[in-house]
Amino acid sequence: MYKNEYPTEKMHQAPKLRFKKPDGTDYPDWQVKRLGEICEKDSSNLTMSNVFDNGKYDVYGASGICGKTNSFIKNQKYIGIVKDGAGVGKVYLCLKNTNILATLQKIDNKNNNHLLYIYYLMQTINFDKYITGSAIPHIYYKDYSKEKINLPHPDEQKRIAEFLSNLDDMITAYAQKTETLRQQKKYYMQNLFPTTGKTTPKIRFKKQDGTDYPDWQVRRLGDILNYEQPTKYIVASTDYKDIYKTPVLSAGKGFILGYSNEKDGIYNKGDCIIFDDFTTTSHYVNFPFKIKSSAIKILTPKNNNCLYTIYAYMQLFSFSSGQHKRHWISETSEQELKIPHPDEQKQIAEFLSNMDDMITAHAQKTENLRQQKKYYLQNMFI
């Protein structure tokens, strides 16, 4: 039990955003407390040796649910905070009838304070200042429980918690929808193009009159794609700044390396594929850009072939030899693929592009909601 050093002190500030009572009047002023006055801790002795793939109850570890066990720590919701090792200070709202590893601590509410409010409050606390140990970082309840907080009336706590919980539900729903769409696209990618040894895919489009398109034909990539050397599009300076307008691209995971203010040598010929000649990774690009590496090949379509369909098809293959050498001219351009008629290519591209648009829209909505939650956490707490 902690002595209340501020037994009657009201806070001198209010958060920027506050709820009103149902009758429109203000809730009581917030009071200065210590974290340990509104919650209490409990420990677990559960180790990974007690965690299995099969079991009755989920177990939380530093990265979330890590397996199952046959006992639970509480039959109601509780808060788990990582106290040891990687992820120290990370806070979880743990579901009822679950357990936690010994590297986490169980936090419960007390004195009529709202558990869900405490969960969101703890997300606003910087636990790094309580870390001890260098090889394995630790935080101790005896230290972070002394964190000074500003506490609203329990009824206002409930309003804040419900509001943020609803926001979390929306974030989860949009994130799940985004992942579902990604899995659907993966399925279609695997079935809109022929598998090894097959001449046609499992799913095919029809012509507008309901008849079949011609059979797919074997073509070399070099027969359906032009390539251009990148020399005149390479940046002269790597002094990138976000205020500049022209993106500088890589064909690797980074994709956009930064932004340049250079006016000359900007690729602005329309859609293309940038292909890394060494790693064989690629990106589809539909905006003006410059590049950094001379190892890039810029690919564009030949003979009315649909670039996006060819790009999507290429993502199903590994073109790398595993050797550090240039691949396009000697190897990748010689790769044979089964290619549909240009009109069928166009239908495939439109279908996959529409899926991409839906994925992007849901992912953006998820990120917007996360940013909204960040704003509310910054303005509904002190």
C-alpha positions as CSV (number, residue, x, y, z in Angstrom):
1,M,0.0,0.0,0.0
2,Y,1.3,3.4,-1.0
3,K,0.9,6.5,1.1
4,N,-1.0,9.1,-0.9
5,E,1.3,12.0,-1.0
6,Y,-1.4,14.1,-2.6
7,P,-4.6,13.1,-0.7
8,T,-6.6,16.2,-1.5
9,E,-4.7,17.8,-4.4
10,K,-6.7,18.5,-7.5
11,M,-4.9,18.8,-10.7
12,H,-4.2,22.2,-12.0
13,Q,-4.6,21.2,-15.6
14,A,-7.3,19.4,-17.5
15,P,-6.9,17.3,-20.6
16,K,-7.7,19.0,-23.9
17,L,-10.6,16.6,-24.5
18,R,-13.1,15.7,-21.7
19,F,-16.5,14.1,-21.5
20,K,-19.5,15.6,-19.8
21,K,-22.0,13.9,-17.6
22,P,-25.2,12.8,-19.2
23,D,-27.0,15.9,-17.9
24,G,-24.3,18.1,-19.5
25,T,-22.5,19.1,-16.3
26,D,-18.8,18.6,-15.6
27,Y,-17.4,15.6,-13.9
28,P,-15.3,16.4,-10.8
29,D,-11.8,17.7,-11.1
30,W,-9.0,15.1,-11.7
31,Q,-6.8,14.3,-8.8
32,V,-3.1,13.6,-8.5
33,K,-2.4,10.0,-7.6
34,R,0.3,7.3,-7.9
35,L,-0.2,4.4,-10.3
36,G,0.1,2.0,-7.4
37,E,-2.9,3.6,-5.7
38,I,-5.3,2.5,-8.5
39,C,-3.9,-0.9,-9.4
40,E,-2.1,-3.9,-7.9
41,K,0.3,-6.5,-9.3
42,D,0.5,-10.3,-9.3
43,S,3.2,-12.6,-10.7
44,S,3.3,-15.8,-12.8
45,N,5.9,-18.6,-12.6
46,L,4.9,-20.0,-16.0
47,T,7.8,-20.7,-18.4
48,M,7.9,-21.7,-22.1
49,S,8.5,-25.3,-20.9
50,N,4.9,-25.2,-19.7
51,V,3.5,-23.8,-23.0
52,F,2.3,-26.1,-25.7
53,D,0.5,-26.0,-29.1
54,N,-2.4,-27.8,-27.6
55,G,-4.0,-26.8,-24.3
56,K,-7.1,-25.2,-22.8
57,Y,-6.0,-21.7,-22.3
58,D,-4.0,-19.1,-24.2
59,V,-0.7,-17.8,-22.9
60,Y,0.6,-14.2,-23.4
61,G,4.3,-13.6,-23.9
62,A,6.3,-10.5,-24.9
63,S,4.9,-10.6,-28.5
64,G,1.3,-11.5,-27.7
65,I,-0.3,-15.0,-27.5
66,C,2.6,-17.5,-27.7
67,G,0.8,-20.9,-27.1
68,K,-1.5,-22.7,-24.7
69,T,-1.4,-24.2,-21.2
70,N,-3.9,-26.0,-19.0
71,S,-4.3,-23.4,-16.3
72,F,-5.4,-19.7,-16.2
73,I,-4.3,-16.9,-14.0
74,K,-7.7,-15.2,-13.8
75,N,-11.3,-15.8,-14.9
76,Q,-11.7,-12.1,-15.8
77,K,-9.9,-9.6,-18.0
78,Y,-6.6,-8.2,-16.6
79,I,-3.6,-6.2,-17.8
80,G,-0.3,-7.9,-18.7
81,I,2.9,-5.8,-18.8
82,V,6.2,-7.1,-20.1
83,K,8.7,-6.7,-17.2
84,D,11.7,-8.6,-18.4
85,G,13.6,-8.9,-21.7
86,A,12.6,-7.8,-25.2
87,G,9.5,-5.6,-25.3
88,V,9.8,-4.5,-21.7
89,G,7.1,-2.0,-20.9
90,K,4.7,-3.3,-23.5
91,V,1.1,-3.5,-22.2
92,Y,-1.6,-6.0,-23.2
93,L,-5.3,-6.3,-22.3
94,C,-5.5,-10.0,-21.6
95,L,-8.7,-11.9,-22.0
96,K,-10.4,-13.8,-19.2
97,N,-9.3,-17.5,-18.7
98,T,-5.8,-16.9,-20.0
99,N,-2.3,-17.0,-18.5
100,I,1.0,-15.1,-18.8
101,L,4.6,-16.0,-18.9
102,A,6.8,-15.2,-15.9
103,T,8.4,-12.4,-18.0
104,L,5.1,-10.5,-17.7
105,Q,3.3,-9.1,-14.6
106,K,-0.4,-9.2,-14.0
107,I,-2.0,-5.8,-13.2
108,D,-5.5,-5.5,-11.7
109,N,-7.6,-2.5,-10.9
110,K,-8.5,-1.6,-7.3
111,N,-10.5,1.0,-5.3
112,N,-13.3,1.2,-7.8
113,N,-11.1,2.3,-10.7
114,H,-11.8,1.1,-14.2
115,L,-9.5,-1.7,-15.5
116,L,-9.9,-0.7,-19.2
117,Y,-9.1,3.0,-18.3
118,I,-5.9,1.8,-16.5
119,Y,-5.0,-0.2,-19.6
120,Y,-5.2,2.9,-21.8
121,L,-3.5,5.1,-19.2
122,M,-0.6,2.7,-19.0
123,Q,-0.2,3.1,-22.8
124,T,0.6,6.8,-22.2
125,I,3.4,6.0,-19.7
126,N,7.0,5.9,-20.7
127,F,8.3,2.9,-18.9
128,D,11.8,3.3,-20.3
129,K,12.8,5.5,-17.4
130,Y,12.2,2.6,-15.1
131,I,14.4,0.1,-16.9
132,T,17.3,-1.4,-15.1
133,G,19.9,-3.9,-16.3
134,S,21.9,-3.8,-19.5
135,A,22.1,-7.4,-20.8
136,I,18.4,-8.2,-19.9
137,P,16.3,-5.1,-19.2
138,H,13.8,-5.1,-16.3
139,I,11.2,-2.9,-14.9
140,Y,10.0,-3.4,-11.3
141,Y,6.5,-2.6,-10.0
142,K,8.0,-1.0,-6.9
143,D,9.5,1.6,-9.2
144,Y,6.8,2.2,-11.9
145,S,4.0,2.1,-9.4
146,K,5.2,5.4,-8.1
147,E,4.5,7.1,-11.5
148,K,2.4,10.2,-10.8
149,I,-0.8,10.3,-12.7
150,N,-3.9,12.5,-13.0
151,L,-7.0,10.5,-12.3
152,P,-10.6,11.3,-13.2
153,H,-13.8,10.2,-11.4
154,P,-14.6,6.5,-12.1
155,D,-17.6,7.5,-14.2
156,E,-15.4,9.6,-16.4
157,Q,-12.9,6.8,-16.5
158,K,-15.6,4.5,-17.9
159,R,-16.6,7.0,-20.6
160,I,-13.0,7.4,-21.8
161,A,-12.4,3.6,-21.7
162,E,-15.5,2.8,-23.7
163,F,-14.7,5.4,-26.3
164,L,-11.1,4.1,-26.8
165,S,-12.3,0.5,-26.7
166,N,-14.8,1.2,-29.5
167,L,-12.0,2.8,-31.5
168,D,-9.8,-0.3,-30.9
169,D,-12.7,-2.5,-32.2
170,M,-12.8,-0.4,-35.4
171,I,-9.0,-0.7,-35.8
172,T,-9.2,-4.4,-35.4
173,A,-12.1,-4.8,-37.8
174,Y,-10.4,-2.8,-40.6
175,A,-7.0,-4.6,-40.0
176,Q,-8.7,-8.0,-40.2
177,K,-10.5,-7.0,-43.4
178,T,-7.2,-5.8,-44.8
179,E,-5.6,-9.1,-44.0
180,T,-8.6,-11.0,-45.4
181,L,-8.3,-9.1,-48.7
182,R,-4.6,-9.8,-48.8
183,Q,-5.2,-13.5,-48.4
184,Q,-7.9,-13.4,-51.1
185,K,-5.5,-11.7,-53.5
186,K,-2.9,-14.4,-52.7
187,Y,-5.5,-17.0,-53.6
188,Y,-6.4,-15.4,-56.9
189,M,-2.7,-14.8,-57.7
190,Q,-2.2,-18.6,-57.3
191,N,-5.2,-19.4,-59.4
192,L,-5.3,-16.8,-62.1
193,F,-1.9,-18.0,-63.5
194,P,-0.9,-21.5,-64.5
195,T,0.9,-23.7,-61.9
196,T,4.0,-25.6,-62.8
197,G,3.3,-28.2,-65.5
198,K,-0.1,-26.7,-66.4
199,T,-0.9,-24.7,-69.6
200,T,-3.9,-22.8,-68.3
201,P,-4.9,-21.4,-64.8
202,K,-7.7,-22.8,-62.6
203,I,-9.6,-19.5,-62.9
204,R,-10.1,-17.8,-66.3
205,F,-12.1,-14.9,-67.6
206,K,-14.4,-15.1,-70.6
207,K,-14.7,-12.7,-73.5
208,Q,-17.6,-10.2,-73.3
209,D,-19.7,-12.5,-75.6
210,G,-19.2,-15.4,-73.2
211,T,-16.7,-17.4,-75.4
212,D,-13.2,-18.5,-74.3
213,Y,-10.1,-16.5,-75.0
214,P,-7.3,-18.3,-76.9
215,D,-5.0,-20.7,-75.2
216,W,-2.1,-19.2,-73.3
217,Q,1.1,-19.1,-75.2
218,V,4.7,-19.7,-74.0
219,R,6.8,-16.5,-74.3
220,R,10.2,-15.3,-73.2
221,L,10.1,-12.3,-70.8
222,G,12.5,-10.6,-73.2
223,D,9.8,-11.0,-76.0
224,I,7.1,-9.2,-74.0
225,L,9.1,-6.6,-72.0
226,N,11.5,-3.9,-73.2
227,Y,14.3,-2.9,-70.9
228,E,16.0,0.5,-70.4
229,Q,19.3,1.2,-68.7
230,P,18.9,3.6,-65.8
231,T,21.9,5.8,-66.3
232,K,20.2,9.1,-67.1
233,Y,17.7,8.7,-64.2
234,I,20.3,8.3,-61.4
235,V,20.4,11.0,-58.8
236,A,23.5,13.2,-58.6
237,S,23.1,13.8,-54.9
238,T,21.7,11.7,-52.0
239,D,20.8,14.7,-50.0
240,Y,17.2,13.6,-49.7
241,K,14.6,15.7,-47.8
242,D,10.9,15.1,-47.3
243,I,10.1,18.6,-48.5
244,Y,11.4,17.7,-52.0
245,K,8.9,16.3,-54.6
246,T,10.6,13.6,-56.7
247,P,10.9,10.1,-55.0
248,V,14.1,8.3,-55.4
249,L,13.4,4.5,-55.7
250,S,15.1,1.2,-55.0
251,A,13.8,-2.2,-56.3
252,G,14.4,-3.6,-52.8
253,K,12.3,-3.6,-49.6
254,G,13.0,0.1,-49.0
255,F,11.4,1.2,-52.3
256,I,11.3,4.9,-51.6
257,L,14.7,5.9,-50.3
258,G,13.9,9.6,-50.0
259,Y,12.9,12.7,-52.1
260,S,15.1,14.7,-54.4
261,N,14.9,18.3,-55.7
262,E,16.8,17.5,-58.9
263,K,14.9,18.7,-62.0
264,D,16.7,16.8,-64.7
265,G,16.7,13.0,-65.5
266,I,13.3,12.3,-64.0
267,Y,11.6,9.2,-65.4
268,N,8.2,10.3,-66.6
269,K,7.2,7.9,-69.4
270,G,4.3,6.2,-67.7
271,D,3.9,2.9,-65.9
272,C,7.0,0.7,-65.6
273,I,8.6,-2.1,-63.6
274,I,11.9,-1.4,-61.8
275,F,13.9,-4.6,-61.6
276,D,17.1,-5.0,-59.5
277,D,19.6,-6.8,-61.8
278,F,21.4,-8.4,-58.8
279,T,18.6,-9.4,-56.4
280,T,15.9,-9.8,-59.1
281,T,13.4,-8.0,-56.9
282,S,11.0,-5.6,-58.6
283,H,8.3,-3.0,-58.0
284,Y,5.5,-1.6,-60.2
285,V,5.7,2.1,-60.5
286,N,3.0,4.5,-61.8
287,F,4.5,7.9,-61.0
288,P,7.6,10.0,-62.0
289,F,10.8,9.1,-60.1
290,K,14.6,9.0,-60.0
291,I,16.7,6.1,-58.9
292,K,19.9,5.6,-57.0
293,S,21.4,2.4,-58.3
294,S,22.9,1.6,-61.7
295,A,21.8,-2.0,-61.1
296,I,18.2,-1.2,-61.9
297,K,16.6,-2.2,-65.2
298,I,13.4,-0.2,-66.3
299,L,10.9,-2.6,-67.9
300,T,8.0,-1.6,-70.2
301,P,5.6,-3.7,-72.3
302,K,6.0,-4.8,-75.9
303,N,3.2,-5.5,-78.4
304,N,0.1,-4.5,-76.4
305,N,1.0,-6.7,-73.5
306,C,-0.5,-5.6,-70.1
307,L,2.4,-4.5,-67.9
308,Y,0.6,-5.0,-64.6
309,T,-0.5,-8.6,-65.4
310,I,3.1,-9.4,-66.4
311,Y,4.4,-7.8,-63.1
312,A,1.9,-9.8,-61.0
313,Y,2.9,-13.0,-62.8
314,M,6.6,-12.3,-62.2
315,Q,5.9,-12.1,-58.4
316,L,5.2,-15.8,-58.4
317,F,8.7,-16.7,-59.6
318,S,12.2,-16.5,-58.1
319,F,14.5,-15.4,-60.8
320,S,17.7,-15.2,-58.7
321,S,20.5,-17.6,-59.3
322,G,21.8,-17.0,-55.8
323,Q,25.0,-15.5,-57.3
324,H,26.0,-11.9,-57.1
325,K,25.8,-11.0,-60.8
326,R,23.5,-9.3,-63.2
327,H,20.6,-11.4,-64.3
328,W,18.3,-9.6,-66.7
329,I,20.0,-9.9,-70.1
330,S,21.6,-13.4,-69.6
331,E,19.0,-15.2,-67.6
332,T,15.8,-13.5,-66.5
333,S,14.8,-12.2,-70.0
334,E,15.2,-15.8,-71.2
335,Q,12.7,-17.1,-68.7
336,E,9.6,-18.6,-70.3
337,L,6.1,-17.9,-69.1
338,K,2.7,-18.9,-70.3
339,I,1.0,-15.7,-71.4
340,P,-2.7,-15.0,-72.2
341,H,-4.1,-12.9,-75.0
342,P,-3.7,-9.1,-74.3
343,D,-7.5,-8.7,-73.8
344,E,-7.4,-11.4,-71.1
345,Q,-4.3,-9.8,-69.6
346,K,-6.3,-6.6,-69.3
347,Q,-9.1,-8.3,-67.4
348,I,-6.7,-9.9,-65.0
349,A,-5.0,-6.6,-64.4
350,E,-8.3,-4.8,-63.8
351,F,-9.4,-7.5,-61.3
352,L,-6.1,-7.5,-59.4
353,S,-5.9,-3.7,-59.5
354,N,-9.3,-3.4,-58.0
355,M,-8.2,-5.8,-55.2
356,D,-5.1,-3.6,-54.6
357,D,-7.3,-0.5,-54.3
358,M,-9.5,-2.2,-51.7
359,I,-6.5,-3.4,-49.8
360,T,-4.9,0.1,-49.9
361,A,-8.2,1.7,-48.8
362,H,-8.7,-0.6,-45.8
363,A,-5.0,-0.4,-44.8
364,Q,-5.2,3.4,-45.0
365,K,-8.4,3.5,-43.0
366,T,-6.7,1.3,-40.4
367,E,-3.7,3.6,-40.2
368,N,-6.0,6.7,-40.0
369,L,-7.8,5.1,-37.0
370,R,-4.5,4.3,-35.4
371,Q,-3.4,8.0,-35.8
372,Q,-6.8,9.1,-34.4
373,K,-6.3,6.8,-31.4
374,K,-2.8,8.3,-30.9
375,Y,-4.3,11.8,-30.9
376,Y,-6.9,10.8,-28.4
377,L,-4.4,9.2,-26.1
378,Q,-2.3,12.4,-26.2
379,N,-5.3,14.7,-25.5
380,M,-7.6,12.6,-23.2
381,F,-4.8,12.0,-20.6
382,I,-2.2,14.2,-18.9
